[in-house]
Amino acid sequence: MTRTENMPAWVYWALWGIKGRVIAMTFLVVSGILALVVVPEAVMMGKFSPVIFAFVPLWYWQAIAWMDEHDSWA
């Protein structure tokens, strides 16, 4: 993926190296599944640093939505 003039840095970094929407959606699903497994386990163990995994699917979702809204997929 190439960065356009109007693309925010957070979108570029979220989708850095991802070639298309299908691959981005795959990353979204995998990160969502990982968050569903890691976050509850981390909370039960009392270790809250892995809770950051909960925000990764949200980041992908917002980046994909931005790309869709601005027709920026190659």
One Martini backbone bead per residue (centre of mass of N, CA, C, O) as a GRO file, in nm:
protein
   74
    1MET     BB    1   0.097   0.036   0.021
    2THR     BB    2   0.028   0.366  -0.044
    3ARG     BB    3   0.073   0.692   0.041
    4THR     BB    4  -0.128   0.956   0.078
    5GLU     BB    5  -0.186   1.279   0.147
    6ASN     BB    6  -0.471   1.227   0.325
    7MET     BB    7  -0.333   1.017   0.502
    8PRO     BB    8  -0.316   0.904   0.796
    9ALA     BB    9  -0.087   0.763   1.001
   10TRP     BB   10  -0.273   0.547   1.142
   11VAL     BB   11  -0.348   0.409   0.876
   12TYR     BB   12  -0.073   0.341   0.764
   13TRP     BB   13   0.025   0.170   1.014
   14ALA     BB   14  -0.208  -0.039   1.015
   15LEU     BB   15  -0.156  -0.102   0.676
   16TRP     BB   16   0.129  -0.189   0.667
   17GLY     BB   17   0.184  -0.417   0.399
   18ILE     BB   18  -0.102  -0.414   0.290
   19LYS     BB   19  -0.260  -0.488  -0.023
   20GLY     BB   20  -0.567  -0.543   0.084
   21ARG     BB   21  -0.886  -0.588   0.202
   22VAL     BB   22  -0.880  -0.893   0.257
   23ILE     BB   23  -0.628  -0.890   0.436
   24ALA     BB   24  -0.734  -0.685   0.642
   25MET     BB   25  -0.976  -0.861   0.733
   26THR     BB   26  -0.803  -1.094   0.834
   27PHE     BB   27  -0.656  -0.933   1.052
   28LEU     BB   28  -0.912  -0.858   1.205
   29VAL     BB   29  -1.007  -1.144   1.279
   30VAL     BB   30  -0.749  -1.245   1.418
   31SER     BB   31  -0.735  -1.017   1.631
   32GLY     BB   32  -1.011  -1.079   1.755
   33ILE     BB   33  -0.952  -1.366   1.848
   34LEU     BB   34  -0.706  -1.296   2.018
   35ALA     BB   35  -0.858  -1.106   2.211
   36LEU     BB   36  -1.068  -1.321   2.315
   37VAL     BB   37  -0.832  -1.487   2.452
   38VAL     BB   38  -0.630  -1.288   2.604
   39VAL     BB   39  -0.793  -1.091   2.781
   40PRO     BB   40  -0.936  -1.281   2.985
   41GLU     BB   41  -0.676  -1.420   3.079
   42ALA     BB   42  -0.535  -1.165   3.187
   43VAL     BB   43  -0.750  -1.087   3.395
   44MET     BB   44  -0.742  -1.355   3.559
   45MET     BB   45  -0.420  -1.310   3.618
   46GLY     BB   46  -0.367  -0.984   3.664
   47LYS     BB   47  -0.277  -0.894   3.366
   48PHE     BB   48  -0.303  -0.576   3.188
   49SER     BB   49  -0.115  -0.546   2.933
   50PRO     BB   50  -0.278  -0.739   2.719
   51VAL     BB   51  -0.533  -0.547   2.676
   52ILE     BB   52  -0.430  -0.409   2.411
   53PHE     BB   53  -0.555  -0.625   2.217
   54ALA     BB   54  -0.844  -0.487   2.208
   55PHE     BB   55  -0.748  -0.239   2.007
   56VAL     BB   56  -0.663  -0.361   1.734
   57PRO     BB   57  -0.937  -0.417   1.592
   58LEU     BB   58  -1.025  -0.121   1.604
   59TRP     BB   59  -0.798  -0.010   1.429
   60TYR     BB   60  -0.860  -0.172   1.177
   61TRP     BB   61  -1.153  -0.086   1.141
   62GLN     BB   62  -1.093   0.220   1.105
   63ALA     BB   63  -0.895   0.195   0.866
   64ILE     BB   64  -1.088   0.052   0.672
   65ALA     BB   65  -1.307   0.269   0.678
   66TRP     BB   66  -1.131   0.495   0.565
   67MET     BB   67  -1.061   0.356   0.297
   68ASP     BB   68  -1.354   0.324   0.200
   69GLU     BB   69  -1.441   0.628   0.215
   70HIS     BB   70  -1.172   0.712   0.018
   71ASP     BB   71  -1.095   0.514  -0.206
   72SER     BB   72  -0.779   0.368  -0.133
   73TRP     BB   73  -0.778   0.121  -0.287
   74ALA     BB   74  -0.597  -0.056  -0.536
   0.00000   0.00000   0.00000
